[in-house]
């Protein structure tokens, strides 16, 4: 059971998981040893799964495609085979198991210069192996994304940190920058000496490159990965179908500062308005969505939702 100090620590790490332990200790009025002990315990209990950098890969000239899949005639063994197959494909950054309208989603980055051919090649390869198991699919370009720190577990005054990725202008980079992102983004709590050894560069070069990637807004923020189920919560994606876009800015700000919503997705080929939310259960989700519907009844026609079961792969794209 999480106490107030656990929640305060998680809250600070969700805002910026790269901040020093000493800074968190000062904010919650406890010692560094206390904070270190609590973080270690959260990891041991499987609540705190790791630390991640939030990366704007459009700065490296990538488009992000999102693919939803509905299965048919799919056995448990066949699904696991698919998960193992897709997670090692080049530039498949995130995969997630869903329940509801869709069964699975994956996010893949392709270079802007040949993004059409690259995506077709990948999608054709997947279909050549699994077409008989795919009942339906939906493809969208996934950008820009507005990611906020999760606040669902804490009461009182809450600060909202916004991290935007997917619409940045390309910046100057080289092969080493990409190697650093691939090795570092999903493992930012890993010692830099180990990452430096992995990509064959000295630690000081790595440290300076990371600082430069932050300055260029390639790395737009840092967050933590949580096991929501162990906290007694469930994540959902919500698609709103709109009658009008006249109040989109107001809807955006309402969800941005809402306790339970933590992300707003703008996509080409997706829903009219997409958002991510964490709740205790389906009943709470429906209560919140009805509140949103009531407040914006003049523009929201209906909504659909799907739940996140697990993330077999989670590297570049936030959950």
C-alpha positions in Angstrom: 0.0 0.0 0.0 1.4 3.4 -1.0 1.7 6.0 1.6 1.8 9.8 1.1 5.6 9.8 0.8 5.6 7.1 -1.8 3.1 9.1 -3.8 5.1 12.3 -3.4 8.2 10.6 -4.7 6.3 9.0 -7.7 4.8 12.4 -8.4 8.2 14.1 -8.5 9.7 11.3 -10.7 6.7 11.5 -13.1 7.4 15.2 -13.6 11.1 14.7 -14.2 12.8 11.4 -13.4 16.2 12.8 -14.2 16.2 15.2 -11.2 18.7 14.4 -8.4 17.6 12.5 -5.4 18.7 15.4 -3.3 16.2 17.7 -5.0 13.3 15.3 -4.4 14.4 14.9 -0.8 14.3 18.6 -0.3 10.9 18.9 -1.9 9.3 16.3 0.4 11.3 17.3 3.5 13.1 14.0 3.9 16.7 12.7 3.7 18.3 11.4 0.5 18.6 8.0 2.3 14.9 8.0 2.9 14.1 8.7 -0.7 16.6 6.2 -2.0 15.1 3.5 0.3 11.6 4.2 -0.8 12.5 4.2 -4.5 14.4 0.9 -4.0 11.3 -0.6 -2.3 9.0 0.6 -5.1 11.2 -1.2 -7.6 11.3 -4.3 -5.5 7.5 -4.3 -5.3 7.3 -4.0 -9.1 5.5 -0.7 -9.0 8.3 1.4 -10.4 9.4 -0.5 -13.5 12.0 2.0 -14.9 12.9 5.4 -16.1 12.5 6.7 -19.7 13.4 9.7 -21.8 10.6 11.2 -23.9 12.1 11.6 -27.3 11.0 13.7 -30.3 12.2 11.5 -33.2 10.8 13.9 -35.7 13.9 15.9 -34.9 15.8 13.0 -36.6 13.5 13.1 -39.6 11.2 10.3 -38.5 7.4 9.9 -39.0 5.6 7.8 -36.4 3.0 5.4 -37.7 0.4 3.8 -35.3 -1.2 0.5 -36.3 -4.2 -1.0 -34.6 -5.0 -4.7 -35.1 -8.0 -6.8 -34.3 -7.3 -10.5 -34.2 -9.1 -13.5 -35.5 -8.3 -17.2 -35.0 -5.4 -16.2 -32.8 -4.2 -18.7 -30.2 -2.2 -17.7 -27.1 0.9 -19.3 -28.5 0.5 -17.5 -31.8 0.1 -14.2 -30.1 3.3 -14.7 -28.1 5.1 -15.6 -31.3 3.9 -12.4 -32.8 5.0 -10.3 -29.8 8.5 -11.8 -29.9 8.6 -11.3 -33.7 7.5 -7.6 -33.8 9.5 -6.3 -30.8 12.8 -6.9 -32.5 11.8 -5.3 -35.8 13.8 -2.2 -36.8 12.3 1.0 -35.3 9.3 -0.6 -33.7 9.4 1.6 -30.7 6.3 0.6 -28.6 3.9 -2.3 -28.7 0.8 -2.6 -26.5 -1.8 -5.3 -25.8 -5.3 -3.8 -25.8 -8.8 -4.9 -24.8 -12.0 -3.4 -26.3 -12.3 -2.2 -29.9 -8.7 -3.3 -30.8 -6.5 -6.1 -29.5 -3.0 -4.8 -30.3 -1.2 -1.7 -31.4 2.3 -0.9 -32.4 4.2 2.3 -33.1 6.9 2.4 -35.7 9.3 5.2 -36.9 10.2 5.5 -40.5 12.6 8.1 -42.1 10.9 11.0 -43.9 13.0 10.5 -47.1 11.4 7.1 -47.9 8.7 6.7 -45.3 6.1 5.4 -47.7 8.3 2.6 -49.1 9.7 1.8 -45.6 6.3 1.5 -44.0 4.9 -0.6 -46.9 7.9 -2.9 -46.6 7.4 -3.5 -42.9 3.6 -3.8 -43.1 3.8 -6.2 -46.1 6.2 -8.4 -44.1 3.9 -8.5 -41.1 0.9 -9.4 -43.3 2.8 -12.1 -45.2 3.2 -13.9 -41.9 0.0 -13.0 -40.0 -2.7 -11.8 -42.5 -4.9 -14.9 -41.8 -4.9 -13.8 -38.1 -5.8 -10.1 -38.8 -9.5 -9.4 -38.9 -9.2 -5.6 -39.2 -6.5 -3.0 -39.0 -6.2 0.8 -38.9 -3.2 2.9 -39.7 -2.6 6.6 -38.7 0.3 9.0 -38.6 0.8 9.7 -34.9 1.8 13.3 -34.2 2.0 15.6 -32.5 1.6 14.2 -29.0 1.1 16.2 -25.8 2.3 14.1 -22.8 1.6 15.2 -19.3 2.9 13.9 -16.0 0.5 11.4 -14.3 -1.4 12.9 -11.4 -4.1 10.3 -10.7 -2.6 9.1 -7.4 -2.1 12.3 -5.6 -4.6 14.8 -3.9 -4.4 18.5 -3.5 -2.6 21.0 -5.7 -1.0 19.4 -8.7 1.5 20.8 -11.2 1.0 19.8 -14.9 4.2 19.4 -17.0 3.7 19.2 -20.7 6.1 17.4 -23.1 5.4 17.7 -26.8 6.9 15.4 -29.4 6.3 14.5 -33.1 6.1 17.9 -34.8 9.7 19.2 -34.4 11.7 20.6 -37.2 14.7 18.3 -38.1 17.9 19.1 -36.4 21.5 18.3 -37.2 22.5 14.9 -35.9 24.7 11.9 -36.7 24.8 8.2 -36.3 26.2 8.4 -32.7 23.2 10.5 -31.7 20.8 7.8 -32.9 22.8 5.1 -31.1 22.7 7.1 -27.9 18.9 7.5 -28.1 18.3 3.8 -28.8 20.6 2.7 -25.9 19.6 5.5 -23.4 16.0 6.4 -23.9 14.4 3.3 -22.4 17.1 2.9 -19.7 18.0 6.3 -18.3 18.6 4.9 -14.9 21.3 2.6 -16.3 24.9 3.9 -15.4 26.3 6.0 -18.2 29.5 4.0 -18.0 27.6 0.9 -19.1 25.8 2.7 -21.9 29.1 4.2 -23.1 30.7 0.8 -23.2 27.7 -0.6 -25.1 27.9 2.0 -27.9 31.7 2.2 -27.8 32.2 5.8 -26.7 33.8 7.4 -23.7 31.5 8.4 -20.8 32.2 12.2 -21.0 31.4 12.2 -24.8 28.1 10.4 -23.9 27.3 12.9 -21.1 27.9 15.9 -23.4 25.9 14.4 -26.2 22.9 13.8 -23.9 23.1 17.4 -22.7 23.1 18.6 -26.3 20.1 16.4 -27.2 18.2 17.9 -24.3 19.2 21.4 -25.5 18.0 20.7 -29.0 14.7 19.3 -27.6 15.3 15.9 -29.1 14.9 14.7 -25.5 11.9 16.7 -24.3 11.5 15.2 -20.8 12.0 12.3 -18.5 9.3 10.1 -16.8 8.9 6.8 -15.1 7.1 3.6 -16.1 4.6 2.3 -13.6 2.8 -1.0 -13.1 -0.7 0.5 -12.9 -2.3 -2.8 -12.0 -0.2 -3.1 -8.8 -1.3 0.5 -7.9 -5.0 -0.6 -8.4 -5.5 1.4 -11.7 -6.1 0.8 -15.4 -5.0 2.8 -18.4 -7.5 3.5 -21.3 -7.4 5.3 -24.7 -10.5 7.4 -25.4 -11.6 8.4 -28.9 -14.0 11.3 -29.0 -16.2 11.8 -32.1 -17.0 15.5 -32.5 -19.8 17.5 -34.0 -17.6 20.6 -34.1 -14.0 21.7 -33.5 -15.1 25.1 -32.2 -14.2 24.3 -28.6 -11.2 22.1 -29.2 -8.8 24.4 -27.4 -11.1 24.5 -24.3 -11.5 20.7 -24.4 -7.7 20.4 -24.7 -7.1 22.5 -21.6 -9.8 20.8 -19.6 -8.2 17.4 -20.2 -4.7 18.7 -19.8 -5.3 19.8 -16.2 -7.7 16.9 -15.3 -6.5 14.6 -12.5 -6.9 11.4 -14.5 -6.0 12.3 -18.1 -2.3 12.3 -19.0 -2.0 12.5 -22.8 -3.6 14.1 -25.8 -2.8 12.7 -29.3 -3.2 14.5 -32.5 -3.1 12.0 -35.4 -3.8 11.9 -39.1 -6.2 9.2 -39.8 -7.2 8.6 -36.2 -10.2 9.8 -34.1 -11.4 13.5 -34.0 -9.9 13.9 -30.5 -7.8 11.3 -28.8 -6.8 11.2 -25.1 -5.2 8.8 -22.6 -6.5 8.3 -19.1 -5.8 6.3 -15.9 -8.7 5.3 -13.7 -9.5 2.8 -10.9 -12.0 0.8 -13.0 -14.4 0.9 -15.9 -17.2 2.5 -13.7 -14.9 5.4 -12.9 -14.0 5.8 -16.5 -17.6 6.0 -17.6 -18.4 8.5 -14.8 -15.6 10.7 -16.0 -16.5 10.4 -19.6 -20.1 11.3 -18.9 -18.8 14.4 -17.0 -16.8 15.4 -20.1 -19.8 14.7 -22.4 -22.0 16.9 -20.2 -19.5 19.8 -20.1 -19.0 19.6 -23.9 -22.3 18.3 -25.0 -22.5 20.8 -27.9 -19.4 19.5 -29.6 -19.0 15.8 -28.5 -21.2 13.4 -30.4 -20.0 10.2 -28.8 -16.9 8.3 -27.5 -15.2 5.0 -27.7 -12.5 3.5 -25.4 -10.1 0.7 -25.2 -8.0 -0.6 -22.3 -4.2 -1.2 -22.1 -3.3 -4.6 -20.8 0.5 -4.6 -21.1 3.4 -3.0 -23.0 5.6 -5.8 -24.4 7.9 -3.1 -25.9 8.2 0.5 -24.5 11.2 2.6 -25.7 10.7 5.8 -27.6 7.0 6.5 -27.5 5.5 7.2 -24.0 2.7 4.9 -22.7 
